[in-house]
């Protein structure tokens, strides 16, 4: 059996935490901007740190597993 938990969690978090798609931290004019479809180097770094923290939380600390088949 294959463990699809890490793949599913990583893809969902990647889509949700893409800078500028749903929100951007920090924004160009405010701390948080929603749906502006723009990005900056600082926001890429901030979103990468948030992504790493959430992936580590879900996969290492909570141990999310999904078995198919």
N, C-alpha and C positions, 0 to 999 in steps of 0.2 A: 504494500500500500504506500501511496505517496502522501507526504505531508504538504498540503497546499496552504497552510496557515500563513507562513512567512511571505509567500508570493501574494496572496490576497491582501494582507494587511499593508504590505509595501506599496502595491499598486493603488489601493484606495487612498492611503495617506499621500502618495505622490500627486494624485489628481487633486485632492482637497487642499494641499499645501503649496500648489504651484503659485508663485508670487504674482499677484495681479488678477488671478482668475476669480476667486471668491473674495479674497481680501489681501491687503498688502501691509506688512509691518516692516519698517516705518514707511509711511506714505510720503508723497512729495510735498503735500501741504499740511497734512495732519499725521498724528501718530498711527492711526489705522484708517485705511481707505478701502472701500468696498467696490469690487467690480470695475476697476479702472483700466484693466488690460494693459498696464504698464509695469515696468519693473526697474530696479536699480541694483547695483552691486551690493549695497548694504542690505537690501531686502532679501536678496538671494542668500546671503550668509545667515541672516536671521531665520529664514524659513528652513534652511538646511540644518541649523542647530535644533529647531523645533522638531523637524522630521526625525533626526537621529534620536532625540530624546523620547519621542513617542514610539518609534520602532523598538528601541531598547526596552521601554516599559512593557509593550505588548508582547514582544517575543522572548525576552530574557526574564523579566520579573513575573509576568503573568503566565507565560508559556502557552500562548494561543496555538492550537493545532486544529487542522481541518483535514480529515482523511476521506478520500473519494475512492470508491470502488469496492 
